[in-house]
Amino acid sequence: MFWIQVLVAGLIGAAADVVLMRWAVASGLQPKLWLESATAILVFATMFALAIRRGIQGGHPLSIVALVVLLSNISLLLLYDSYANGISLTPMQWAGFAFGIITAVCFELG
C-alpha cells in the first residue's frame, strides 16, 4: 500500500504539471485552470510529504521514495507529451531517458 501511495503522488504531480501547462498556454486567461493546478500541486505536496514520513517510519530511504515519485512523474509527462501533444522523442533522447533511470538505480544500489 505504501508504494501505491508513492506512485499516486508522482502521478498527481504529473497531472498538476499538465494542468499548469494548459493554463500557461492559455496565457493565464483561465483562472479555473490555475485553481485546479494549485489544488493538484497542494495534494501532490501533501501526499509526497506523507510518503516521505511513512517511508522513514517504515525504514525506506528517502532517496528511493523521491526517486520513485520523480520517475512516475516524468514517465507520465513523457507519455502525455508523446500522445496528447504529438511530440516524438529521437532515439538519442530515449537513450538519455534510459541512461538517467539506469544511473539513478546504480546510485541507489551502490
N, C-alpha and C positions, 0 to 999 in steps of 0.2 A: 504494500500500500504506500510505503514511503517513496519508492521510486516512481510510482504513478503520479504522486503529488509533484515530484521534481520535474517530470516530463510535462505535466499540465502547466506548471509555472512557466516553463520555456515556451510552450505553445501559446499561452495567453500573452506573453511578452511579444511574440511574433505578431499575433493578431493586433495588439496595440500599435505596433510599428506600422502595420499595413494601414490601419485607420488613420494614423497620424500622417502617413504619406499621402493618403487620399485628401486629407484636409489641406496639406501643403500644396498639392496640385490644384486644388480649388481656390488658391490664393487667399486662404483664410476667410473666405466669404460664407462658410457654412459653420456656424458655431456649434451646431449639433454634432458634427464630426469631431470637433475639438473636445467637446464634453465626453463623447464616447471614448475617445482615445485617452483622455485624462483619467477616466474611470477605469479603463482597462490597465493603464500603467499603474494605478494605485493598487488594483487587485494583484497584478503581477508582482509588484514590490512586496506586498504583504505575504503572498504565497512563497516568494523566494526567501524572505526572512524567516518564515516558519519552517521552510525546508532546511535552511541552514541550521536553525535551532534544533530541529528534530534529528538532523544528521549528526550534529555534535553530541547530542544526548545518546544517540544510537551507536556512536563510535565510528561514524563515517567521516573521512577527512573533508574539510571544507572545499578543497580544490576539486575533488571528484564531484561533489554536488554542483559547484559552479560550472564545471566542465559539461556535465550532462544538461544543465539548463541552457548554457550557451550553444551547445551542439543542436539541441532540439529547436532552439530559436532560429539559428542560422539555417538549419535544414528546411524548416517550414518557409522561411523567407525566400530561400533559393527555389523551392517548389512554386511558391506564389509568383515570383518573377518569371520563372520559366513558362508557366502555363497561363497565368492571367495577363501578363504584360507581353508575352511572346518573346522574351529575351532568351537568347540561346547562348550558352557558355561555350567557349572554344575548348578544345582538348587540353590546352595548357592551363586554362582556368580550372577545369575539372581536376587536373593533376595537382594544382596548388591547393584546392579544397581537400583532396585526399591526403596530400602530404601534411597539411595542417592538422587533420584528425590524427594521422599516424604520429606526428610529433607530440601532440598532446597526450596520446596514450603512452608513448615512450617516456615522457616526463613523469607520468603517474606511476608507471611500473618500475621506474628507476633504471 
